Amino acid sequence: MKQYCAVNTVTFAGMYTLKKSLGQHFLKDENICRKIISSLQEHPFTQLLEIGPGGGALTKYLLQFDNINFKAAELDKEKVDYLLKTYPQLEGKIIHQDFLEMEKPFEGKFTVVGNFPYNISTQILFKAVDWKEDVECLVGMFQKEVAQRVAAKEGSKIYGVTSVLVQAFFTVEYLFDVNEKCFQPPPTVKSGMIRLLPKEVMMKMKNEKDFFLLVKTAFNQRRKMLRNAVKNLFDAAILEDDLFNKRAEQLTVSDFAGLTFKMK
């Protein structure tokens, strides 16, 4: 197919324009699409939200599910028009809005899937955390570095704020790598698929506000001993605990949650 390249776009004649400003890198590998669908089907659902359907690489498979309440969130008006023309059954199912500004799309539990725009992928994860009571599964494509960070365990150099805040509420599975050649246009980085499932037993913490503050403060100075990084959040006597001799990356998610009960 002939391509016409501009500064920030790649145009497919008669179809649509890929906008790099929106982080658009669309899947073109059908084997990867089928692997994503297979990963999605391992956990049954009745309501499904696709984020960033783009040219419909996944959407065409998702529309084949029976007895599913399906919706797709797409910011780009050009893609909305293309999808409605190509898949008329999407009429009334597309939410033309910035996902980060959306209200919950369903009443009750729902699953989330998507080849997520890389420029907002971390914010999408935090939105899932906000909706944790209702998100029963998330299967998403991320920049590989981000996917690995989300799944990282304590002791790893890439273990950080995103790792802890997501893993406090979800079990994270790194599913598989995706080569850059599987996209059009190819991104400059490799990609990875992860799956989030709600924790069967919720992590005990004083409250989420203190938990988020503690984690962000600790990793803001991750090379420092925890005692120095978070000294303003605890009384001096509490800071004598041996746990504060460690660095933030050495603490488990459970360690952080437990410390919230000792905060000022």
N, C-alpha and C positions, 0 to 999 in steps of 0.2 A: 504494500500500500504506500502510495507516495506521501511523503511528509514535507511540510513547509515549516521551517524553523524561524522563530522570531526571538527577541531578546529573552523574554520570560515565558514564552509559550511554545507549544508544539501543536500544530493544527493538523487534524486528519480530515482530508478533503470531504466535504459533504456530511461530516459527522459532528465533531465537537473539538474544542480547544482545551489542551491540558495547561493548567495555570500553575506554574512553579510557586507563585506567591501564596497559593493555598495548599502547598505541599502535595500536589497531585502527581502520583506515580501509580498508574493503573495496572492491575494484574492482567497478564496476557497468557499465562501458562495454565492450561485447563487441568493438568495433573495436580498442581498446587491448589487450584480452586476445589477440586474434589477432595483433597486431603483436609482442607479446612471444613468442608461440609461434613466429612466423616467425623472429625473431631467435635463438631457441633452436635452431631446426632448421638454421641455417647451419653449425653445427659438430656433426657426428654424435657420438652417445654411446650407451652401452649401460646405464649406471647413472645414475639421476637422483634427486636429493633436492630436494623442495620445502620451503622454510622458511616457516612460517606460512600454511598453506592457507586458514585462516579459513572462509569460507562456500563455498569451492570454485570461485571464479570462474575460476581457472587450472586447478585440479585436474581439472575435467570434460574439459578438452582434453588434459591430460597423460595421462589414463587411456586415451586413444584410441591412444597410441603402441603399436606392436607390438614384441614381443621386447625390452622394456625392463624392467630391474629397478628398480622405482619405490618410493620411500619418501617419507613426508611427516612433518615434525617440527612438532608443534602442542602448545603448552603449555596452552591453555585446554580444560579437560575438557568444557565445554558444546559447544565447536566440534567436538571429537573425536566426541562422541555424535551431533551433527547430521550430520557427514560420513559416519559409518558407517551412519546411517539412510538418508541420501540416496544414497550411493554404496556399496552393499554390497560391491562389488569391492575396497574399501579395507581390508577385513578382513585383519589381519596386516601391513599396510603403513604404519600410522601409528605414529610414535614419540611417545608422550605424555610429553614431557620438555622442559625448558628447553634450547634449542639450544646456548646458550653453555656448558652443562655436559655436552654429548653427547660420546661417543667417536665416532670415524669410523664412519659408517653402513654402509660397504661395504669389502670387500677390493678393492684396486686402484683404478683411475681412475674418477672420477665427475664429473657436472655438477651445478651448483647453480642453482636458480631460485627466485624469490619476489617477492612484494610485501612487502618486509621491514618489520617494525614499526619505526617511525622512532626509537623511544626506545632501540633497541639496534643500529641499523644500522651504526654505526662498529665496534662490537664484532664484528658478523658479518664485516666485512671483515678484521679482525685474526685471526679464527678461520680464514678462508680462507687467510690468510698462513701460519698454523700448519700448515694441511693442504696447503700448496702443492705437495708432491710428488704429490698425488693429485687435486687439483681441476683438471680439464682445461678447464673453462669455468664462468663464473658470470654469469648474467643476472639483474640485480636492480633493483627499484624503490626509489629513495631520495628523501628530501627533496632538492629541486633543488639547494639550497645545498651539501649534502653531496656529491651526485653531481658537481657542478662542481669542488668542492675535490679530490676523488679524481683527477679527470682533469686538473687544473691543471698547467701547466708552470712552470719556474723563471722568475722575473721577475714573476709574478702576485702580487697582494696576497693571494689566497686559497690560494696554494701553501704547504703546510705539512707537518706531521708525517705526516698520513694520506696525502697525495700521495706523499711520498718512500717511505714504508714499503711501500705497495701497489705503486707503480711499480717498485720494486727487483726485484719478482718477477713482476709481471703487466703486460701491455700493456693499457691502459685505453681503451675506446671509449665516448664519450658518444653514445647512440643517438637518443633523442628526449625532448622535454618531454611531461609529462602534466598536463593541467589539473585543478584541484582538484574541478571538477564531475564528474569521472569516478569519484569515490569516494562511498561512503556510510558514515558522514557525511563531508561535505567537510572536508578538513584546512584549516588556516589558511594553508598554504603550497603552492606549486606543487611538482611532483615531476619526477623525471627518471630515465630508464632508462640504465644503463651495463652494459657487458660487459667482463669480465676474461678474458684468455687468457694462459697461462703464457708467459714470455719464451722465445724460441727459444735464446738464449744467456744463461746465468745470469750475473748481475752478480758480478764478482770483489771479494771483501771479506775482511778478515782473519777475521772471524767475525760472526755475526748479533748476538750480545750487544753487542759494541763498536759495531756499526753502529746498532742501536736507541738505545744510550746517546748516541752522538754526535748523531744526528738530533734526539732529544728535547731534549738540552741546548742545541743550537744554536737551535732554534725557541722555547725557553722564554724567550729574550731576543732575539727576532727583529729588534728595531730596533737592537740593538747590532752593532757590527762583530764579525765572527766571532771575531777574535783575543780579544776581551774575553769573549765568551759562552762559549767552550770552553777558556779558558786553563788550567783545571785538568786537562785531558785530554791535554795535549801539553807536551813540553819547550820551554823558551824559544827554543832555536835553530830548532826547527820552526815556531814561530809567526811567524818573520820572513818566511815565504813570502808572496808577494803574494796568494795565494788567501784569506788570512786578513784581507785588507783589505775583503772583501765582506761583505754581510749574508747570513744563512742563506737567504733567499728567492731569492738570486742564484746559488746553487750548484745544479748539476745533480745528479740521482740518482747519476750516475757519479762526480762530484766527492766526494760524501759517502762512497761506497764506497771510493774510492781513499785517502781520508784515514785510513781505519781502519788501514791498514798503518803509519801514522806515529804512532799513539796510544801512550801510555805502556804 
